[in-house]
Amino acid sequence: IYYCFSDTISAKVQDLFIIDRKSGEIRTNGELDFEDIQSYDLEIEARDQGTPPLSGHCSVELKVLDVND
């Protein structure tokens, strides 16, 4: 099974996060600013390598905390 962002996620948002294809772990790849965006909704796909490949979907909501307040 491997994990990836859904095609519905914009390239701009995909540039802010990295998803480990094997584990599905999501990490930040850039700075997140609470004043710009307070939360992100990421659509994630899990696919197998069968013939035909099967996939599952989930939604991950990430909330950005304002560390200055």
N, C-alpha and C positions, 0 to 999 in steps of 0.2 A: 504494500500500500504506500502511496506517496501523496503528499499534501501540496496544495497550491491555492493561490487566490482565484476566486471566480472571475470570469471575464467581465462581470458587471462592475468590478472595482476599477476606478479610474487610475491611470498611470501615475498621476500625482500622488495619490494615496499609497499606491504600491511602492513608490520610491521612499516613503517614510517608514516602511516596515519590511522585515525579512521573515520569511517563513521557512523553517527547516523542512525540506522535502521528505525526510525520513521520519522525523519525530512529530512534526506539526507544531513545534515550538515557534512562537511569534516573538520577535524582538524589534526594538526601534532601530531605524537606520538613519535617523536625523533628529533634529530637535523638534519637539512638540510644544506649541505655544498655547496655553490656556485661553489667552485673549483672542486668538484667531479661531480655534475650534476646540470645543469642550469635550466632544466625544466622537468616536469613529465607529461605524458599523461595518465590519468586515465579513464578507461572504467567503467561506472556505470550502474547498472541495477535497474529498478523499477519494482517490481512484485506485483500483487494483490493476494488475497487468494481465488480466485474463483475456480470453477471446470469446465474445466481445468484452471490452473493459466495463466494469460496473463502477458507479460513483455514488457518493453520498454528499450531502451539503449540510452546512451548519452556519449559523450567524454568530459572530463574536462581537460583543460591544465593549469597546475600550473607553474608559473615562479618564480624561486628563485632569490631574489635580493642580491647583494653583499653589505652588509652594511658597509664594510671597505672602499669602494671606493666612 
